[in-house]
Amino acid sequence: MKKGSLIIILVLIGLFGCHDKTPHQATEPVNPKAPTLTYYLKDSFPHDTSLFTEGFLVHNGIIFESTGSPEEFSATRSVIGLQDLKTGNLAIKIELDKNKYFGEGIAILKNKLYQLTYKNQQGFIYDANTFKKLRDFHYSNLEGWGLTTDGKELIMSDGTDLLTFLNPETLRPVKILKVTENGAPVINLNEMEFIKGYIYANIWTTNFIMKIDPSNGIVVGKLDFNRLAAQQKSENINAQEMNGIAYDSAANKVYVTGKLWSKIYQVQINQP
């Protein structure tokens, strides 16, 4: 074989080899699957097992809890109250007529307490200190699920893959955010909390909490609480899925619980 022919063959092999690599590089996902975040269990506190948790937050160092009242659990009530972590007693401040309303998510912004209801497309606004009702409001979402705030706007979930940002004065939508993981929609977004620039959302029927980037809706991490849920189920057969995450920004403490759970857990979330 001539030397010139050998050089040509080697050049052709190199060209084809480079060409073969291109498709493999192009198939890398733009939005990869979110990593599972770890957490450290720091403490636990008693929780009334008749509380069907739908809203959960910390305000001025006190845990506020909102509950629903499903027909299959006759002892449940739709209330908003203040948690006593030592005793597990909920000091009830607001109660809805369970024959008309199913209490859902809550948020506090500028000394106003906002509450959603499940299927009435109606919410209520209270004074966060006196609990006096200030007014009602309506929303176009078919259902009301979770509620939180970034300090400027209210953020509402409705069981879909969409989060609705509401102007706290007009209660009108200012932005709709689609939540995705690896390019796929994440549905059943439920009770939420805004922590250090990210939205943390419980996923209904699961024991996972998703960490969501509010700028683009991409899930950037997730927390697996199946171990705690299994422990709850072993202690109380009526215990349902996890639903409840609250953040005390002043003390830098995170609390989680679930529907009809016997405990509230304080956890430390470890970032990757």
Secondary structure, DSSP 4 states (H G I P E B T S, - for coil): --HHHHHHHHHHHHHHHHHHHHHHHHTS-SSPPPPEEEEEEEEEEE--TT-EEEEEEEETTEEEEEEE--TTSTT---EEEEE-TTT--EEEEEE--TTT--EEEEEEETTEEEEEESSSSEEEEEETTT--EEEEEE-SSS----EEE-SSSEEEE-SSSEEEEE-TTT--EEEEEE-EETTEE---EEEEEEETTEEEEEETTSSEEEEE-TTT-BEEEEEE-HHHHHHHHHH-TT---EEEEEEETTTTEEEEEETT-SEEEEEEEEP-
